[in-house]
């Protein structure tokens, strides 16, 4: 079994348990042949190798997405901010909150 050190708390299914159990950061767990999450660090050589493989795949996916313009498409799809209404410039003119300015 491959062992990992949890760098963040995780909900993990334990054998014989119906629901996931919260395992605190700092605990060592056995994770089998599953891909480790980003909150896991390899304890043994095999675990470290799987973490490096995970990081390389994530970097490849990110670089591919950026190369296809994914970040630009995301920022272009965000709503544009509307300009704030102008402040009253003459005494007695109503403000944008519907109140008159002090005299």
Legacy VTK file of the C-alpha trace (Angstrom):
# vtk DataFile Version 3.0
C-alpha trace
ASCII
DATASET POLYDATA
POINTS 103 float
0.000 0.000 0.000
1.090 3.542 -0.763
1.222 5.864 2.267
0.523 9.588 2.281
0.738 12.354 4.841
-2.361 14.568 4.888
-1.496 18.241 4.566
-5.171 19.232 4.885
-8.131 17.571 6.614
-9.925 14.995 4.436
-13.188 13.096 4.583
-12.194 9.480 3.893
-14.268 6.317 3.686
-12.909 3.750 6.114
-13.612 0.020 5.632
-16.786 -0.938 7.470
-17.984 2.647 7.777
-21.193 3.822 6.077
-20.148 7.457 5.873
-16.848 9.264 5.402
-14.776 10.068 8.482
-12.899 13.344 8.965
-9.165 12.686 9.197
-7.155 15.644 10.457
-4.055 17.051 8.752
-0.804 15.497 9.924
-2.160 11.935 9.891
-0.617 9.258 7.683
-3.038 7.157 5.634
-2.786 4.287 3.167
-4.428 5.231 -0.119
-3.763 2.243 -2.353
-3.322 2.786 -6.090
-5.686 5.754 -6.184
-4.468 9.133 -7.413
-3.518 11.265 -4.388
-5.370 14.530 -3.857
-3.592 17.870 -3.643
-3.807 17.657 0.151
-1.632 14.530 0.265
2.159 14.254 0.299
3.963 10.984 -0.370
5.627 9.356 2.630
7.481 6.588 0.800
9.197 6.553 -2.610
6.129 5.230 -4.411
3.926 7.908 -2.841
6.355 10.667 -3.771
6.474 9.357 -7.355
2.666 9.353 -7.574
2.541 12.929 -6.232
5.087 14.061 -8.845
3.055 12.305 -11.562
-0.129 14.014 -10.307
1.589 17.424 -10.330
2.973 16.874 -13.849
-0.498 15.946 -15.178
-2.084 18.990 -13.536
0.607 21.271 -14.969
0.091 19.749 -18.423
-3.689 20.279 -18.200
-3.231 23.873 -16.994
-0.716 24.704 -19.725
-3.010 23.169 -22.344
-5.989 25.189 -21.090
-3.979 28.426 -21.047
-2.670 27.656 -24.543
-6.245 27.302 -25.799
-7.166 30.660 -24.268
-9.220 29.265 -21.387
-8.200 31.991 -18.948
-9.080 34.722 -21.456
-12.449 33.098 -22.178
-13.139 33.007 -18.450
-12.293 36.652 -17.862
-14.180 37.750 -21.002
-17.304 35.935 -19.769
-17.355 37.771 -16.414
-19.904 40.578 -16.073
-18.512 44.038 -16.631
-18.735 46.488 -13.731
-21.194 49.332 -14.195
-19.830 52.823 -13.492
-20.991 54.414 -10.240
-23.584 57.173 -10.564
-22.121 60.680 -10.484
-22.035 62.560 -7.194
-24.086 65.733 -6.901
-22.029 68.754 -7.903
-24.386 71.591 -7.016
-25.761 72.423 -3.622
-29.321 71.248 -3.247
-29.097 68.712 -6.052
-30.341 65.273 -5.105
-27.678 62.672 -4.473
-27.745 59.165 -5.857
-29.373 58.041 -2.584
-32.331 60.359 -2.998
-31.306 62.777 -0.214
-30.505 66.414 -0.512
-27.039 67.608 0.377
-26.469 69.808 3.435
-26.606 73.570 3.006
LINES 1 104
103 0 1 2 3 4 5 6 7 8 9 10 11 12 13 14 15 16 17 18 19 20 21 22 23 24 25 26 27 28 29 30 31 32 33 34 35 36 37 38 39 40 41 42 43 44 45 46 47 48 49 50 51 52 53 54 55 56 57 58 59 60 61 62 63 64 65 66 67 68 69 70 71 72 73 74 75 76 77 78 79 80 81 82 83 84 85 86 87 88 89 90 91 92 93 94 95 96 97 98 99 100 101 102
